[in-house]
Amino acid sequence: MNKEEIKQILPHREPMLLVDEATVTDGIATGRYCIRGDEWFLKGHFPDNPVVPGVILCEMMAQSACVLLCEEAGVGMTPYFTSLDKVRFKHVVRPGDTVVFTCSITAQKGPFYFCQGKGYVDEKLCISGEFSFAVKEA
């Protein structure tokens, strides 16, 4: 999926749409985002040493998972973050990097979906974590 196709699934819009492309294969969502260097979240984080904030990496990972959630729960549903757990940051992400996220659903109970994900730059693990969403009608 390209960015326009992702917009048909996710409710996010610029500047908060943080997935450039995504695929779903065999229950695994893969999302990609190329850090251009002019993003709003890099202004001031940090001057002369821009690093993508950890919370933004969490959001990128979650949006990658939401592509899978919307496929499972249906179009027209809105995913709301309900938890983050066991999040680990292993390597910094900088302008020029392309982060590739792989996410899967580990459990579902009613409107709650439990997921795990990992993010890589050049096959080097940068972030991993578990998270959940409540999926509600838009």
Secondary structure, DSSP 4 states (H G I P E B T S, - for coil): --HHHHHTT----TTS---SEEEEETTEEEEEEE--S--GGGTTSSTTS----HHHHHHHHHHHHHHHHHHHH-TTEEEEEEEEEEEEE-S---TT-EEEEEEEEEEEETTEEEEEEEEEETTEEEEEEEEEEEEEE-
